[in-house]
Amino acid sequence: MKMSTRELETLILRQNRAALRWDNEPIDQPLSTLNEARIRQFVQTAGLS
């Protein structure tokens, strides 16, 4: 069975969705540089708390 370019692209993206998420990347700065208030606001706004 032949797949179109679009079908192949969709298949690859589906299989690698987790790897493509920006939030899966490790932080490259010390935790002390993070703004706790902004993180709390983000978590609350995103409904993660």
Secondary structure as UniProt FT lines:
FT   HELIX           5..15
FT   TURN            16..17
FT   HELIX           18..20
FT   HELIX           22..24
FT   HELIX           31..33
FT   HELIX           36..45
FT   TURN            46..47
//
